[in-house]
Amino acid sequence: MAETDAKLVERTLAGEKGAFAEIVRRHLGGLVSTAFGIVGARGEAEELGLETVVRAYRGLRGLADPSRVAAWMNEILLSTQKEWTKKKTRSFETVVEPAGSGTGADPALAADAFPKVAKAIAALDEAHRTVLALRYLKGYSPEEIGSFSGETASGVNVKITRAHKALRDSLSQAVDLSRFAAPGGASPS
């Protein structure tokens, strides 16, 4: 049976470096995935994930609830990303691999649409990209996202709804959504 995060934190604070390595093994992939959903550039996402791990290690003694290490690391990720955004202007590069996306959509249609979808996501403001990444890439609930960002769950839901609307509006101009009609002829909304 695998040790809990809380036990690994306890061992790390007791001086066992290997314990923190296990925390990193468990959580770095998820941090990088979340970061990629926010920043859209694989290299920057990896840097952001690693910087988050370094900051988490340095601040581990300040972790109030060791059982929430994953949520805490996501909080660090978000604050680090905001800090980086203030320091530099960056372009949003998107890596998209439409073939075999598993959506069930016609691959030719998907290949045509994916760059447009990526561009529409890139055009969203940072707050909307962040909330969508946390919700759909990481699977966090609005309540969990609110705990990371200091917002209420209803405030998070409003951001998600606004992000969806902005994407729909942008995509309705860029992609013929009727080509992706659901069975029975209803187009996605």
N, C-alpha and C positions, 0 to 999 in steps of 0.2 A: 504494500500500500504506500502510495506517494505521500510525502510529508506535506502538510498544509503550508501555505504561504506564511502564515503567522509563525509557525515553527522555524521556517527558513530565516525569517527576519530575526527571530530570537537567536538562532545560531550565528547569523552574520554579526549581530551586535556583540556576541560573545567572542568574536574574532575569527570565525571560520570563513575564510575567503571563498571556499568551495560552495558554501551555502548561498552566497549571493550569485555565484555563477549559475546555480540552478534557477534562481528567480529570473535571471536574465534569459536563460534558455526557455523558460515558460512564457515570458511576456514580450520579448523583443520583437518577435514576428508580428504580433498584434499591434504593437506600437508603430512599427514601420508601416503596416497596412493602414492604420488610421491616419498616420502622417501623409501617406501617399494620397489618400482620399481628400485630404485638406489642401496639400500643396501641388499635387499632380506631377511632380518630378521625382523619379525613383531615387536618384542620387541624393537629392535634398531630403527626401523622406528617410533614407538610411542615416544620414547625418543627424537629422532631428531625433530619430529613435535612439541613436548612440548617445547624443547629448542628454537626452532624457534619462538614460540609464546612469550616466555619470552623476547627474544632479540628484537622482534618487539615492544613489550610494552615499553621496556626501550629506544628504539630508535625512538619512534613514532614522537617526535618533529622534527626529521631530515627527515621525509617523505616529499619529495618535492611535490608530486602530490597525494593527498589523494584518488583520484578516482582510482588510480592504487595500492591500498593496497594489492590485491591478488598477483599481479606480484611482488611487492616489497617483500612480505613475501616469495615468491618462491626464490627470489634472496638471502634472508637471509638463507633460507633452504640450498641452494647450497653452500654458503660460509661456513656455519656451518658444513655441511657434509665434505667438503674438509678439514676443520680444524681438525675434529675428525679423519679423515683418516690419517692425518699426525701424530696424537698423539698415535694412536694404530694400531696394526695389528688385523684384524678381519677375521673370516671365513665367507663365504657366505652360509647362511642356506636358503633353499628355502622351502616354504610351497606351495604345489601344490594340487589343488583339481580338478582332471580331470573330474570326473563324472558330467554330466549335464553342461558341459562348454558352451553349447549353440552354438557350432561351427557347428553343423550338421554332424560332423565326427562320425564314428562308435565309440561308447564309449570304446570298447575293444582296438581299435587301438589308440585312444586318451590316454587311461590309460597307454599304453605301451610307447607312445611318450613323454608325458608330463615330466617325470623325465629327459629324455634326452634333451629336449628343455630347461628345467630349468638349467641343467648342462652347456649347451652351452651358455646360457645367463650369468651364473655365471662366465664363463671363459672369457667373454669380459672384456676389460679394463674399468675402471671407467668412462671415458669420453663417451664411446659408450653405456654403460648401462644407464648413465644419460640421454643422448640425446634420447634414445629409450623410457625411462620412461616418459620423458616430452612430447614426441610426441604422443605415443600411449596410455599411461595410463591417462595422463592429457588432451590430445587433443590439445596441443599448436602448433601453426604454427611455421615453421622455423624462421620467423621474431620475434615472441614472445620469442622463445628459445634464439635467438641471443641477445635480449634485456636483458635477465637474465644473460647470460654468457659473454657478451661483444664481441660476434662474429658476423660476417655477416650472413645473411640468407643463402647465398651460402656456407659458411663455415659449417654451421649446416647441410645443405643438403649433403655435402660431408661426414660428420661424419655419417649421417643416412645411406647413401649408403654403406659406408665401414662396418658399423655394420651389415647391411643386408648381405653383402658378407661374412663376418666372420661367421655369423650364418649359412648361407647356406653351407659354406664349412665344418663347424663343424658338422652340422646335416646330411649332405650327407654321412658322415662316420659313424654316429651313428644310423640313422633312415633310413629305406627303404622308401624314399619319394614317390615311385611309388604306395604305398599302399594308399596314400592320393590323388590319381589322381583326377583331376576335371572332371566333366561330359565331355565326348568326348575323354577321355584318356590323356589329357594334364596334365603333372605333375606340381605342383606349383613351382614357381621359386622366 
